[in-house]
Amino acid sequence: MERNLKRLLILVVTGSLILTVWGAATATSKEKLTVWLPPFGDATEHLEKGFSLFEKENPNIEVNSEEISWGNYEDKWMTSIAAGVAADLGYMYDVMLAPFAAMGALEPLDAYITDEYRDEIYESLWDSLKYKGKTYGVPFLGMTYPLWYNVDMFREAGIEGPPDTHDEFLKVTKKLTKDIDGDGKTDEYGFGVAFNTITLHIIYPFFFQNGVEIVSEDGAKAAFNTKEGLEVLQGLVDMMYKDRIMPEACLGLGQGEVTELFLSGKIAMKYESRKNVDNPEIRARYPDLKIGVMLIPKRKNRSSYGGLGFFIIIPGSKHKEAALKLIQFMTTEKEFQEDFMRAIQIFPSAKAFVGIYADDPIQNLIAEQLGYAHAMPVSEKAVEIEHILIGEIQAAMSRLKTAEQALADAELKVNEALARR
């Protein structure tokens, strides 16, 4: 009897030890995902809440996020991938796709993405994340720069509503350009662009609206030096020097300075993101300012800048399935999407959330404009192409070159850059 009790006690103790060890092993067997993200300001807390929601639904996965400054963002990814110490997954933006995909730093995702999941997100966004036929990212958010206008300046000029076409836009800008005090100098202008710090977000859509692409479909050569491309650049030059509906001061002004001209009633229309023209600080400084937003006037189309933020997975990650699971959650989970997108005032990629701003007429119209967004050139030379084209456009706007010469020089330089693959 005593011997049997001893045997039973040994079995109980052994079993308890096995359960303890198994429990400890289970507690430490979570998959640990490392995610790299840029600063999203006040919306960052909503990202963290999203990760917590995901962990609650997936207790076997732990998410560790790291915020990297915008100034060091691309370099951090580049050097870490080269050293083999990058995160499992993270956020990237449009111009990063091609260079990183070209160096084999991104995992092709076609094998992981089901048709059902693909259908939940706008197809045009998926197309923007393809490089040489393969998909390297999952669309997360989109943004666009709409055309804003000063409501009172329109009313005082007898203009009933925003222009719908490019021709109407040109007529309206002339009516809005005025010498208020009769001294022979223009005091108010119809339109303004910050040519000193101009970016692709502002300049490329002028070309897209006239049916002009920046590079050829195969990415091998420049595509902007055409009759339609010349119409665009010559048109911008004429706005400043022939029709004079745009102040020459814009040549030396940055984006913030031209925005200030818009807010103070010196120019009537400007491309800009909402956060830079409609926020509590601006409303406090300009309490009487009334601004509206319009769809981009149609030329051959209404194409606008379509900025795209997306998630990627690194080939060296040992947790690819878990990473994709997190990405699917972050792009389709209703509570997170509504909280985060409203906080950052940007637009989700999933079709299910198209009405997220239905109660905000301005944001809803911007969402409609996003439907006309044009993808940026997918090229590993995208940044170099941008710098070349902007430099030549600035030369034309400063009358250092004719529009024809500026486009020809830009074409030559871009083709040389593309040939150095």
Contacts in CASP RR format, 6 or more apart in sequence:
PFRMAT RR
TARGET T0000
AUTHOR 0000-0000-0000
METHOD contacts of the structure
MODEL  1
MERNLKRLLILVVTGSLILTVWGAATATSKEKLTVWLPPFGDATEHLEKG
FSLFEKENPNIEVNSEEISWGNYEDKWMTSIAAGVAADLGYMYDVMLAPF
AAMGALEPLDAYITDEYRDEIYESLWDSLKYKGKTYGVPFLGMTYPLWYN
VDMFREAGIEGPPDTHDEFLKVTKKLTKDIDGDGKTDEYGFGVAFNTITL
HIIYPFFFQNGVEIVSEDGAKAAFNTKEGLEVLQGLVDMMYKDRIMPEAC
LGLGQGEVTELFLSGKIAMKYESRKNVDNPEIRARYPDLKIGVMLIPKRK
NRSSYGGLGFFIIIPGSKHKEAALKLIQFMTTEKEFQEDFMRAIQIFPSA
KAFVGIYADDPIQNLIAEQLGYAHAMPVSEKAVEIEHILIGEIQAAMSRL
KTAEQALADAELKVNEALARR
29 60 0 8 1.000
30 59 0 8 1.000
30 60 0 8 1.000
30 61 0 8 1.000
30 62 0 8 1.000
31 60 0 8 1.000
31 61 0 8 1.000
31 62 0 8 1.000
31 319 0 8 1.000
31 322 0 8 1.000
32 61 0 8 1.000
32 62 0 8 1.000
32 64 0 8 1.000
32 319 0 8 1.000
33 61 0 8 1.000
33 62 0 8 1.000
33 63 0 8 1.000
33 64 0 8 1.000
33 88 0 8 1.000
33 89 0 8 1.000
33 319 0 8 1.000
33 322 0 8 1.000
33 323 0 8 1.000
33 326 0 8 1.000
34 64 0 8 1.000
34 65 0 8 1.000
34 66 0 8 1.000
34 87 0 8 1.000
34 88 0 8 1.000
34 89 0 8 1.000
35 51 0 8 1.000
35 63 0 8 1.000
35 64 0 8 1.000
35 65 0 8 1.000
35 66 0 8 1.000
35 87 0 8 1.000
35 88 0 8 1.000
35 89 0 8 1.000
35 90 0 8 1.000
35 91 0 8 1.000
35 326 0 8 1.000
36 65 0 8 1.000
36 66 0 8 1.000
36 68 0 8 1.000
36 76 0 8 1.000
36 77 0 8 1.000
36 86 0 8 1.000
36 87 0 8 1.000
36 89 0 8 1.000
36 90 0 8 1.000
36 91 0 8 1.000
37 44 0 8 1.000
37 47 0 8 1.000
37 65 0 8 1.000
37 66 0 8 1.000
37 67 0 8 1.000
37 68 0 8 1.000
37 90 0 8 1.000
37 91 0 8 1.000
38 67 0 8 1.000
38 68 0 8 1.000
38 69 0 8 1.000
38 70 0 8 1.000
38 73 0 8 1.000
38 91 0 8 1.000
39 67 0 8 1.000
39 69 0 8 1.000
39 70 0 8 1.000
40 47 0 8 1.000
40 344 0 8 1.000
41 344 0 8 1.000
42 343 0 8 1.000
43 340 0 8 1.000
43 343 0 8 1.000
43 344 0 8 1.000
44 67 0 8 1.000
46 336 0 8 1.000
46 339 0 8 1.000
46 340 0 8 1.000
46 343 0 8 1.000
46 344 0 8 1.000
47 65 0 8 1.000
47 340 0 8 1.000
48 65 0 8 1.000
49 336 0 8 1.000
49 339 0 8 1.000
50 329 0 8 1.000
50 330 0 8 1.000
50 333 0 8 1.000
50 336 0 8 1.000
50 340 0 8 1.000
51 63 0 8 1.000
51 65 0 8 1.000
51 326 0 8 1.000
53 329 0 8 1.000
53 333 0 8 1.000
53 335 0 8 1.000
53 336 0 8 1.000
54 61 0 8 1.000
54 63 0 8 1.000
54 326 0 8 1.000
54 329 0 8 1.000
54 330 0 8 1.000
54 333 0 8 1.000
55 61 0 8 1.000
55 62 0 8 1.000
55 63 0 8 1.000
57 329 0 8 1.000
58 322 0 8 1.000
58 325 0 8 1.000
58 329 0 8 1.000
61 322 0 8 1.000
61 325 0 8 1.000
61 326 0 8 1.000
63 326 0 8 1.000
66 87 0 8 1.000
68 76 0 8 1.000
74 96 0 8 1.000
77 86 0 8 1.000
77 92 0 8 1.000
77 96 0 8 1.000
77 100 0 8 1.000
77 105 0 8 1.000
78 100 0 8 1.000
78 105 0 8 1.000
80 86 0 8 1.000
80 87 0 8 1.000
81 100 0 8 1.000
81 103 0 8 1.000
81 105 0 8 1.000
81 314 0 8 1.000
84 316 0 8 1.000
86 105 0 8 1.000
86 314 0 8 1.000
86 316 0 8 1.000
87 314 0 8 1.000
88 313 0 8 1.000
88 314 0 8 1.000
88 317 0 8 1.000
88 318 0 8 1.000
88 319 0 8 1.000
88 320 0 8 1.000
88 322 0 8 1.000
88 323 0 8 1.000
89 311 0 8 1.000
89 312 0 8 1.000
89 313 0 8 1.000
89 314 0 8 1.000
89 317 0 8 1.000
89 323 0 8 1.000
89 326 0 8 1.000
89 327 0 8 1.000
90 311 0 8 1.000
90 312 0 8 1.000
90 313 0 8 1.000
91 140 0 8 1.000
91 309 0 8 1.000
91 310 0 8 1.000
91 311 0 8 1.000
91 312 0 8 1.000
92 100 0 8 1.000
92 137 0 8 1.000
92 309 0 8 1.000
92 310 0 8 1.000
92 311 0 8 1.000
92 312 0 8 1.000
93 307 0 8 1.000
93 308 0 8 1.000
93 309 0 8 1.000
93 310 0 8 1.000
94 128 0 8 1.000
94 306 0 8 1.000
94 307 0 8 1.000
94 308 0 8 1.000
94 309 0 8 1.000
94 375 0 8 1.000
94 376 0 8 1.000
94 382 0 8 1.000
95 376 0 8 1.000
95 382 0 8 1.000
95 383 0 8 1.000
95 386 0 8 1.000
97 106 0 8 1.000
97 129 0 8 1.000
97 131 0 8 1.000
97 136 0 8 1.000
97 137 0 8 1.000
97 310 0 8 1.000
97 378 0 8 1.000
98 131 0 8 1.000
98 378 0 8 1.000
98 379 0 8 1.000
98 380 0 8 1.000
98 381 0 8 1.000
98 382 0 8 1.000
99 380 0 8 1.000
99 382 0 8 1.000
99 383 0 8 1.000
100 106 0 8 1.000
100 136 0 8 1.000
100 312 0 8 1.000
101 131 0 8 1.000
101 132 0 8 1.000
101 134 0 8 1.000
101 136 0 8 1.000
101 380 0 8 1.000
102 131 0 8 1.000
102 380 0 8 1.000
104 315 0 8 1.000
105 314 0 8 1.000
105 315 0 8 1.000
106 136 0 8 1.000
106 137 0 8 1.000
106 312 0 8 1.000
106 313 0 8 1.000
106 314 0 8 1.000
106 315 0 8 1.000
107 136 0 8 1.000
107 312 0 8 1.000
107 313 0 8 1.000
107 314 0 8 1.000
107 315 0 8 1.000
107 316 0 8 1.000
107 317 0 8 1.000
107 320 0 8 1.000
108 134 0 8 1.000
108 135 0 8 1.000
108 136 0 8 1.000
109 135 0 8 1.000
109 136 0 8 1.000
109 137 0 8 1.000
109 138 0 8 1.000
109 313 0 8 1.000
109 324 0 8 1.000
110 134 0 8 1.000
110 135 0 8 1.000
112 313 0 8 1.000
112 320 0 8 1.000
112 321 0 8 1.000
112 324 0 8 1.000
113 135 0 8 1.000
113 138 0 8 1.000
113 324 0 8 1.000
117 328 0 8 1.000
117 332 0 8 1.000
118 126 0 8 1.000
120 331 0 8 1.000
120 332 0 8 1.000
120 350 0 8 1.000
120 351 0 8 1.000
120 352 0 8 1.000
121 138 0 8 1.000
121 139 0 8 1.000
121 331 0 8 1.000
121 349 0 8 1.000
121 350 0 8 1.000
121 351 0 8 1.000
122 139 0 8 1.000
122 349 0 8 1.000
122 351 0 8 1.000
124 371 0 8 1.000
124 373 0 8 1.000
124 375 0 8 1.000
125 139 0 8 1.000
125 142 0 8 1.000
125 308 0 8 1.000
125 349 0 8 1.000
126 135 0 8 1.000
126 139 0 8 1.000
127 375 0 8 1.000
128 139 0 8 1.000
128 308 0 8 1.000
128 375 0 8 1.000
128 376 0 8 1.000
128 378 0 8 1.000
129 135 0 8 1.000
129 136 0 8 1.000
129 137 0 8 1.000
129 138 0 8 1.000
129 139 0 8 1.000
129 308 0 8 1.000
129 310 0 8 1.000
130 136 0 8 1.000
130 378 0 8 1.000
131 378 0 8 1.000
136 312 0 8 1.000
137 310 0 8 1.000
137 311 0 8 1.000
137 312 0 8 1.000
137 313 0 8 1.000
138 310 0 8 1.000
138 311 0 8 1.000
138 312 0 8 1.000
138 324 0 8 1.000
138 327 0 8 1.000
138 328 0 8 1.000
138 331 0 8 1.000
139 308 0 8 1.000
139 309 0 8 1.000
139 310 0 8 1.000
139 331 0 8 1.000
139 349 0 8 1.000
140 309 0 8 1.000
140 310 0 8 1.000
140 311 0 8 1.000
140 330 0 8 1.000
140 331 0 8 1.000
140 348 0 8 1.000
140 349 0 8 1.000
141 308 0 8 1.000
141 309 0 8 1.000
141 341 0 8 1.000
141 344 0 8 1.000
141 346 0 8 1.000
141 347 0 8 1.000
141 348 0 8 1.000
141 349 0 8 1.000
142 306 0 8 1.000
142 307 0 8 1.000
142 308 0 8 1.000
142 309 0 8 1.000
142 346 0 8 1.000
142 347 0 8 1.000
142 348 0 8 1.000
142 349 0 8 1.000
142 370 0 8 1.000
142 373 0 8 1.000
143 273 0 8 1.000
143 306 0 8 1.000
143 307 0 8 1.000
143 346 0 8 1.000
143 347 0 8 1.000
143 370 0 8 1.000
144 304 0 8 1.000
144 305 0 8 1.000
144 306 0 8 1.000
144 307 0 8 1.000
144 347 0 8 1.000
144 366 0 8 1.000
144 369 0 8 1.000
144 370 0 8 1.000
144 373 0 8 1.000
145 201 0 8 1.000
145 202 0 8 1.000
145 205 0 8 1.000
145 271 0 8 1.000
145 272 0 8 1.000
145 273 0 8 1.000
145 304 0 8 1.000
145 305 0 8 1.000
146 271 0 8 1.000
146 272 0 8 1.000
146 274 0 8 1.000
146 293 0 8 1.000
146 294 0 8 1.000
146 295 0 8 1.000
146 296 0 8 1.000
146 304 0 8 1.000
146 365 0 8 1.000
146 366 0 8 1.000
146 369 0 8 1.000
147 162 0 8 1.000
147 269 0 8 1.000
147 270 0 8 1.000
147 271 0 8 1.000
147 293 0 8 1.000
147 294 0 8 1.000
147 295 0 8 1.000
147 296 0 8 1.000
147 297 0 8 1.000
148 262 0 8 1.000
148 269 0 8 1.000
148 270 0 8 1.000
148 271 0 8 1.000
148 272 0 8 1.000
148 277 0 8 1.000
148 291 0 8 1.000
148 292 0 8 1.000
148 293 0 8 1.000
148 294 0 8 1.000
149 162 0 8 1.000
149 268 0 8 1.000
149 269 0 8 1.000
149 291 0 8 1.000
149 292 0 8 1.000
149 293 0 8 1.000
149 294 0 8 1.000
150 262 0 8 1.000
150 265 0 8 1.000
150 268 0 8 1.000
150 269 0 8 1.000
150 289 0 8 1.000
150 290 0 8 1.000
150 291 0 8 1.000
150 292 0 8 1.000
151 290 0 8 1.000
151 291 0 8 1.000
151 292 0 8 1.000
152 290 0 8 1.000
153 176 0 8 1.000
153 188 0 8 1.000
153 190 0 8 1.000
153 265 0 8 1.000
153 268 0 8 1.000
154 161 0 8 1.000
154 162 0 8 1.000
154 172 0 8 1.000
154 176 0 8 1.000
154 268 0 8 1.000
157 172 0 8 1.000
157 175 0 8 1.000
157 176 0 8 1.000
157 178 0 8 1.000
157 268 0 8 1.000
158 175 0 8 1.000
159 172 0 8 1.000
159 175 0 8 1.000
159 176 0 8 1.000
162 292 0 8 1.000
162 294 0 8 1.000
162 295 0 8 1.000
162 297 0 8 1.000
163 169 0 8 1.000
163 171 0 8 1.000
163 172 0 8 1.000
163 294 0 8 1.000
163 297 0 8 1.000
164 295 0 8 1.000
164 297 0 8 1.000
164 298 0 8 1.000
165 297 0 8 1.000
165 298 0 8 1.000
165 299 0 8 1.000
166 209 0 8 1.000
166 297 0 8 1.000
166 298 0 8 1.000
166 299 0 8 1.000
168 297 0 8 1.000
169 297 0 8 1.000
170 243 0 8 1.000
170 245 0 8 1.000
172 190 0 8 1.000
173 189 0 8 1.000
173 190 0 8 1.000
173 191 0 8 1.000
173 239 0 8 1.000
173 243 0 8 1.000
173 245 0 8 1.000
173 246 0 8 1.000
173 268 0 8 1.000
173 269 0 8 1.000
174 190 0 8 1.000
174 243 0 8 1.000
174 245 0 8 1.000
176 188 0 8 1.000
176 189 0 8 1.000
176 190 0 8 1.000
176 191 0 8 1.000
176 245 0 8 1.000
176 268 0 8 1.000
176 269 0 8 1.000
177 186 0 8 1.000
177 188 0 8 1.000
177 189 0 8 1.000
177 190 0 8 1.000
177 243 0 8 1.000
177 244 0 8 1.000
177 245 0 8 1.000
178 186 0 8 1.000
178 187 0 8 1.000
178 188 0 8 1.000
179 185 0 8 1.000
179 186 0 8 1.000
179 187 0 8 1.000
180 187 0 8 1.000
180 188 0 8 1.000
181 187 0 8 1.000
186 244 0 8 1.000
186 247 0 8 1.000
187 266 0 8 1.000
188 265 0 8 1.000
188 266 0 8 1.000
188 267 0 8 1.000
188 268 0 8 1.000
189 245 0 8 1.000
189 246 0 8 1.000
189 247 0 8 1.000
189 266 0 8 1.000
189 267 0 8 1.000
189 268 0 8 1.000
190 245 0 8 1.000
190 246 0 8 1.000
190 267 0 8 1.000
190 268 0 8 1.000
190 269 0 8 1.000
191 239 0 8 1.000
191 245 0 8 1.000
191 246 0 8 1.000
191 267 0 8 1.000
191 268 0 8 1.000
191 269 0 8 1.000
191 270 0 8 1.000
192 246 0 8 1.000
192 247 0 8 1.000
192 250 0 8 1.000
192 258 0 8 1.000
192 261 0 8 1.000
192 262 0 8 1.000
192 267 0 8 1.000
192 269 0 8 1.000
192 270 0 8 1.000
193 202 0 8 1.000
193 236 0 8 1.000
193 246 0 8 1.000
193 250 0 8 1.000
193 258 0 8 1.000
193 270 0 8 1.000
193 271 0 8 1.000
194 202 0 8 1.000
194 250 0 8 1.000
194 253 0 8 1.000
194 254 0 8 1.000
194 255 0 8 1.000
194 256 0 8 1.000
194 257 0 8 1.000
194 258 0 8 1.000
194 259 0 8 1.000
195 250 0 8 1.000
195 251 0 8 1.000
195 252 0 8 1.000
195 253 0 8 1.000
195 393 0 8 1.000
195 394 0 8 1.000
195 397 0 8 1.000
196 250 0 8 1.000
196 251 0 8 1.000
196 252 0 8 1.000
196 253 0 8 1.000
196 254 0 8 1.000
196 394 0 8 1.000
197 254 0 8 1.000
197 255 0 8 1.000
198 390 0 8 1.000
198 393 0 8 1.000
198 394 0 8 1.000
199 255 0 8 1.000
199 386 0 8 1.000
199 390 0 8 1.000
200 305 0 8 1.000
200 376 0 8 1.000
200 386 0 8 1.000
200 390 0 8 1.000
201 305 0 8 1.000
201 307 0 8 1.000
202 271 0 8 1.000
202 305 0 8 1.000
203 389 0 8 1.000
203 390 0 8 1.000
203 393 0 8 1.000
204 214 0 8 1.000
204 305 0 8 1.000
204 374 0 8 1.000
204 376 0 8 1.000
205 271 0 8 1.000
205 296 0 8 1.000
205 303 0 8 1.000
205 304 0 8 1.000
205 305 0 8 1.000
205 374 0 8 1.000
206 232 0 8 1.000
206 236 0 8 1.000
207 213 0 8 1.000
207 214 0 8 1.000
207 224 0 8 1.000
207 229 0 8 1.000
207 232 0 8 1.000
208 301 0 8 1.000
208 303 0 8 1.000
208 304 0 8 1.000
208 374 0 8 1.000
209 296 0 8 1.000
209 298 0 8 1.000
209 299 0 8 1.000
209 300 0 8 1.000
209 301 0 8 1.000
209 302 0 8 1.000
209 303 0 8 1.000
210 228 0 8 1.000
210 229 0 8 1.000
210 231 0 8 1.000
210 232 0 8 1.000
210 299 0 8 1.000
210 300 0 8 1.000
211 228 0 8 1.000
211 299 0 8 1.000
211 300 0 8 1.000
211 301 0 8 1.000
211 303 0 8 1.000
212 223 0 8 1.000
212 224 0 8 1.000
212 226 0 8 1.000
212 228 0 8 1.000
212 229 0 8 1.000
212 232 0 8 1.000
213 223 0 8 1.000
213 224 0 8 1.000
213 377 0 8 1.000
214 222 0 8 1.000
214 223 0 8 1.000
214 224 0 8 1.000
214 377 0 8 1.000
214 385 0 8 1.000
214 389 0 8 1.000
215 221 0 8 1.000
215 222 0 8 1.000
215 223 0 8 1.000
215 377 0 8 1.000
215 379 0 8 1.000
215 385 0 8 1.000
215 414 0 8 1.000
215 418 0 8 1.000
216 222 0 8 1.000
216 223 0 8 1.000
219 377 0 8 1.000
219 379 0 8 1.000
219 418 0 8 1.000
220 418 0 8 1.000
221 414 0 8 1.000
221 415 0 8 1.000
221 418 0 8 1.000
222 385 0 8 1.000
222 410 0 8 1.000
222 411 0 8 1.000
222 414 0 8 1.000
222 415 0 8 1.000
222 418 0 8 1.000
224 389 0 8 1.000
224 407 0 8 1.000
224 410 0 8 1.000
224 411 0 8 1.000
225 407 0 8 1.000
225 408 0 8 1.000
225 410 0 8 1.000
225 411 0 8 1.000
228 300 0 8 1.000
229 407 0 8 1.000
230 403 0 8 1.000
230 404 0 8 1.000
230 407 0 8 1.000
233 393 0 8 1.000
233 396 0 8 1.000
233 403 0 8 1.000
233 406 0 8 1.000
233 407 0 8 1.000
234 403 0 8 1.000
235 403 0 8 1.000
236 393 0 8 1.000
236 396 0 8 1.000
236 397 0 8 1.000
237 396 0 8 1.000
237 397 0 8 1.000
237 399 0 8 1.000
237 403 0 8 1.000
239 245 0 8 1.000
239 246 0 8 1.000
240 246 0 8 1.000
240 247 0 8 1.000
240 248 0 8 1.000
240 250 0 8 1.000
240 251 0 8 1.000
240 397 0 8 1.000
241 248 0 8 1.000
241 399 0 8 1.000
246 267 0 8 1.000
247 261 0 8 1.000
247 266 0 8 1.000
247 267 0 8 1.000
250 258 0 8 1.000
251 394 0 8 1.000
251 397 0 8 1.000
251 398 0 8 1.000
253 261 0 8 1.000
255 272 0 8 1.000
255 276 0 8 1.000
256 276 0 8 1.000
258 267 0 8 1.000
258 270 0 8 1.000
259 270 0 8 1.000
259 272 0 8 1.000
259 276 0 8 1.000
259 277 0 8 1.000
261 267 0 8 1.000
261 270 0 8 1.000
262 268 0 8 1.000
262 269 0 8 1.000
262 270 0 8 1.000
262 272 0 8 1.000
262 277 0 8 1.000
263 277 0 8 1.000
263 282 0 8 1.000
263 285 0 8 1.000
263 286 0 8 1.000
263 289 0 8 1.000
264 286 0 8 1.000
270 277 0 8 1.000
274 293 0 8 1.000
274 345 0 8 1.000
274 362 0 8 1.000
274 363 0 8 1.000
274 366 0 8 1.000
275 345 0 8 1.000
277 291 0 8 1.000
278 291 0 8 1.000
278 362 0 8 1.000
282 289 0 8 1.000
283 289 0 8 1.000
292 362 0 8 1.000
293 362 0 8 1.000
293 365 0 8 1.000
293 366 0 8 1.000
294 365 0 8 1.000
295 302 0 8 1.000
295 365 0 8 1.000
295 368 0 8 1.000
295 369 0 8 1.000
295 372 0 8 1.000
296 302 0 8 1.000
296 303 0 8 1.000
296 304 0 8 1.000
296 369 0 8 1.000
296 372 0 8 1.000
301 372 0 8 1.000
302 369 0 8 1.000
302 372 0 8 1.000
303 372 0 8 1.000
303 373 0 8 1.000
303 374 0 8 1.000
304 369 0 8 1.000
304 370 0 8 1.000
304 372 0 8 1.000
304 373 0 8 1.000
304 374 0 8 1.000
305 373 0 8 1.000
305 374 0 8 1.000
305 376 0 8 1.000
306 370 0 8 1.000
306 373 0 8 1.000
306 374 0 8 1.000
306 375 0 8 1.000
306 376 0 8 1.000
307 373 0 8 1.000
307 376 0 8 1.000
308 375 0 8 1.000
308 376 0 8 1.000
311 327 0 8 1.000
311 330 0 8 1.000
311 331 0 8 1.000
313 320 0 8 1.000
313 323 0 8 1.000
313 324 0 8 1.000
313 327 0 8 1.000
317 323 0 8 1.000
329 336 0 8 1.000
330 336 0 8 1.000
331 337 0 8 1.000
331 348 0 8 1.000
331 349 0 8 1.000
331 350 0 8 1.000
332 350 0 8 1.000
332 352 0 8 1.000
334 352 0 8 1.000
334 353 0 8 1.000
337 348 0 8 1.000
337 350 0 8 1.000
337 353 0 8 1.000
337 356 0 8 1.000
338 353 0 8 1.000
338 356 0 8 1.000
341 347 0 8 1.000
341 348 0 8 1.000
341 353 0 8 1.000
341 356 0 8 1.000
342 356 0 8 1.000
342 357 0 8 1.000
345 363 0 8 1.000
347 356 0 8 1.000
347 357 0 8 1.000
347 366 0 8 1.000
347 367 0 8 1.000
347 370 0 8 1.000
348 356 0 8 1.000
354 367 0 8 1.000
355 364 0 8 1.000
355 367 0 8 1.000
356 367 0 8 1.000
357 363 0 8 1.000
357 364 0 8 1.000
357 366 0 8 1.000
357 367 0 8 1.000
358 364 0 8 1.000
376 382 0 8 1.000
377 385 0 8 1.000
379 385 0 8 1.000
379 418 0 8 1.000
380 421 0 8 1.000
381 414 0 8 1.000
381 417 0 8 1.000
381 418 0 8 1.000
384 417 0 8 1.000
385 414 0 8 1.000
385 417 0 8 1.000
385 418 0 8 1.000
388 410 0 8 1.000
388 413 0 8 1.000
388 414 0 8 1.000
388 417 0 8 1.000
389 410 0 8 1.000
389 414 0 8 1.000
391 410 0 8 1.000
392 401 0 8 1.000
392 406 0 8 1.000
392 407 0 8 1.000
392 409 0 8 1.000
392 410 0 8 1.000
392 413 0 8 1.000
393 406 0 8 1.000
393 410 0 8 1.000
395 401 0 8 1.000
395 406 0 8 1.000
395 409 0 8 1.000
396 402 0 8 1.000
396 403 0 8 1.000
396 405 0 8 1.000
396 406 0 8 1.000
396 407 0 8 1.000
401 409 0 8 1.000
END
